Amino acid sequence: MSQLLSPAITLMNRLRYPQKFLLISLLFIVPLALVMALLIAEVNTTADFAQKEQAGSEYLRGVRSLLEDALHEQATAHAYMNGDAALAAEFTRAQAQIDDDFAALGMLDSRLGASLRTTESLNALSAHWRELKNRLPASSARMGDDLHMALIAEIRDLIARVGDTSNLILDPDLDSYYTMDAVLLKLPENQDLLARTRMLGERIILQQGFISDDRAQLTILSGLLRSNISAIAKGMDVAFANNPAGNVQPALSAPLQ
């Protein structure tokens, strides 16, 4: 031990008292400064993570409004194109509402798009909507359904993308992870499946019976819906069981039902 310390002892013996105090101070200050730098870096990382989650939450409110209005417009267009002329005014209003949704999303994207990397996807989605509006008047009812389903799929893709780029879907805690999984992925899929099932059911009623592959499609859709609802319920059971604060189940049990 004395041999290991002899260089330090020799150095201290050669230094003057002010130099000794400076060296001793540095021995304490340098590790402390390093620890503080690492702590600040960790705080900044956590703050950036939370800031991205907040940006994603704000952006997703706009996209969810677009999804709900697009599903309403899809159902209105389906009924209108299948002969319900009384829905002409509602059909026009529903399309105007989607135009407003895209305008609002454009403003959100101007602030948050660079951080969430959504601008390219939103521009493509907006172009798809304009193309759908232009093609719809000359399309058959079945073609109109196909065009709308493709649009809804793109909106769901944008929701999933925002969930990824905003860190919302990457939460390491099981309770918030499975809640986000339900909100961002499972519930939009559920809304889409319900809308498609409703349109198919209305067509079957108008036809006064099953034709072509209607029965097979209805069986497939009902199976997908049951699977989706089961996946949501299982995921939320995991969220409830892994929520130390115990605040998720009281808040979400009724909406889940």
ROGU-706299 format. One record per residue (C-alpha): x, y, z; residue in one letter. Coordinates in steps of 0.02 Angstrom, whole numbers, padded with zeros to 5 digits, always signed. Last residue first. Layout:
% ROGU-706299
XYZa;...
END
This chain:
% ROGU-706299
-03401-00115-01052q;-03228-00041-01079l;-03298+00134-01052p;-03363+00077-00880a;-03201-00010-00826s;-03089+00133-00884l;-03072+00257-00740a;-03094+00135-00595p;-02974+00012-00680q;-02837+00139-00717v;-02819+00219-00545n;-02741+00077-00443g;-02578+00173-00420a;-02479+00012-00442p;-02560-00025-00611n;-02501-00197-00667n;-02662-00297-00642a;-02771-00164-00723f;-02656-00151-00875a;-02650-00341-00894v;-02841-00348-00887d;-02842-00205-01013m;-02741-00310-01136g;-02857-00459-01114k;-03013-00353-01142a;-02940-00268-01297i;-02886-00435-01370a;-03059-00509-01339s;-03142-00361-01425i;-03027-00380-01576n;-03055-00568-01588s;-03244-00548-01578r;-03237-00412-01711l;-03127-00517-01825l;-03248-00663-01810g;-03397-00551-01849s;-03305-00482-02000l;-03263-00655-02067i;-03440-00721-02045t;-03512-00566-02128l;-03391-00584-02274q;-03437-00768-02296a;-03624-00728-02295r;-03602-00585-02419d;-03502-00691-02543d;-03625-00682-02688s;-03800-00639-02623i;-03879-00641-02452f;-04055-00577-02425g;-04176-00434-02447q;-04050-00341-02557q;-04079-00185-02453l;-04060-00289-02294i;-03899-00369-02357i;-03832-00197-02404r;-03872-00130-02230e;-03782-00278-02151g;-03629-00250-02259l;-03625-00066-02213m;-03643-00106-02028r;-03506-00238-02034t;-03388-00116-02121r;-03423+00018-01991a;-03399-00104-01848l;-03235-00166-01921l;-03168+00011-01939d;-03219+00060-01763q;-03136-00097-01693n;-02975-00064-01790e;-02973+00112-01718p;-03002+00033-01545l;-02860-00094-01559k;-02718+00016-01621l;-02701+00186-01536l;-02822+00174-01391v;-02800-00011-01352a;-02611-00010-01371d;-02603+00150-01270m;-02693+00066-01125t;-02582-00088-01145y;-02425+00018-01132y;-02492+00128-00991s;-02522-00021-00876d;-02371-00121-00934l;-02243+00015-00900d;-02107+00025-01035p;-02203+00154-01140d;-02161+00128-01323l;-02338+00158-01390i;-02335+00339-01333l;-02155+00368-01390n;-02212+00510-01505s;-02139+00428-01661t;-02223+00260-01626d;-02398+00319-01577g;-02391+00447-01717v;-02358+00305-01839r;-02502+00201-01770a;-02623+00346-01792i;-02557+00376-01968l;-02584+00192-02012d;-02763+00205-01947r;-02792+00353-02061i;-02719+00254-02207e;-02836+00107-02171a;-02985+00227-02166i;-02937+00292-02338l;-02925+00116-02411a;-03094+00072-02336m;-03168+00230-02413h;-03108+00186-02588l;-03174+00008-02571d;-03346+00068-02513d;-03356+00191-02658g;-03313+00050-02778m;-03458-00051-02709r;-03578+00099-02726a;-03520+00126-02905s;-03402+00267-02944s;-03426+00422-03053a;-03469+00540-02909p;-03335+00459-02797l;-03182+00488-02906r;-03153+00672-02863n;-03190+00652-02678k;-03078+00498-02668l;-02935+00590-02755e;-02949+00734-02631r;-02945+00609-02486w;-02793+00520-02557h;-02702+00687-02573a;-02739+00724-02390s;-02672+00554-02340l;-02513+00580-02441a;-02487+00751-02361n;-02519+00678-02188l;-02392+00539-02216s;-02258+00661-02277e;-02289+00780-02133t;-02289+00649-01995t;-02110+00647-01932r;-02166+00675-01751l;-02041+00815-01715s;-02052+00894-01888a;-02241+00874-01892g;-02274+00960-01726l;-02301+01144-01766r;-02346+01140-01952s;-02428+00972-01920d;-02554+01049-01802l;-02602+01179-01932m;-02619+01044-02065g;-02723+00940-01944l;-02847+01083-01929a;-02860+01099-02119a;-02878+00910-02135f;-03020+00910-02008d;-03106+01053-02099d;-03102+00955-02263d;-03173+00807-02165i;-03315+00916-02105q;-03351+00972-02284a;-03369+00790-02335q;-03494+00759-02195a;-03594+00915-02243r;-03608+00858-02424t;-03667+00684-02369f;-03789+00762-02246e;-03865+00868-02386a;-03882+00718-02503a;-03949+00601-02367l;-04129+00609-02428a;-04071+00528-02591a;-04054+00357-02507d;-04012+00259-02666g;-03862+00148-02628n;-03744+00294-02658m;-03826+00389-02515y;-03817+00243-02394a;-03633+00209-02429h;-03590+00394-02432a;-03669+00418-02260t;-03578+00267-02189a;-03410+00327-02260q;-03443+00505-02202e;-03472+00442-02025h;-03314+00336-02032l;-03218+00485-02099a;-03286+00596-01959d;-03228+00471-01827e;-03057+00449-01908l;-03032+00637-01930l;-03076+00668-01748s;-02951+00532-01700r;-02819+00618-01807v;-02845+00784-01717g;-02838+00706-01545r;-02686+00610-01604l;-02587+00770-01631y;-02613+00829-01453e;-02568+00659-01380s;-02414+00648-01491g;-02354+00819-01436a;-02379+00771-01254q;-02283+00608-01280e;-02143+00704-01366k;-02131+00822-01217q;-02125+00675-01098a;-01979+00595-01191f;-01889+00763-01204d;-01910+00790-01017a;-01845+00616-00978t;-01693+00643-01089t;-01662+00815-01011n;-01672+00740-00836v;-01549+00603-00887e;-01427+00730-00960a;-01441+00835-00802i;-01401+00684-00694l;-01252+00635-00803l;-01183+00813-00793a;-01210+00818-00605m;-01118+00652-00583v;-00972+00716-00687l;-00966+00881-00591a;-00963+00786-00427l;-00823+00672-00489p;-00721+00827-00543v;-00758+00931-00388i;-00695+00812-00254f;-00522+00774-00325l;-00516+00953-00389l;-00531+01018-00212s;-00386+00908-00155i;-00279+00975-00298l;-00323+01156-00260l;-00289+01133-00074f;-00119+01057-00113k;-00078+01197-00235q;-00120+01327-00103p;-00010+01233+00023y;+00142+01218-00089r;+00173+01058-00184l;+00330+00951-00170r;+00270+00851-00019n;+00103+00818-00106m;+00191+00745-00258l;+00300+00632-00153t;+00149+00571-00056i;+00054+00536-00217a;+00202+00440-00289p;+00222+00344-00124s;+00040+00289-00115l;+00058+00128-00213l;+00222+00085-00126q;+00143+00118+00043s;+00000+00000+00000m;
END
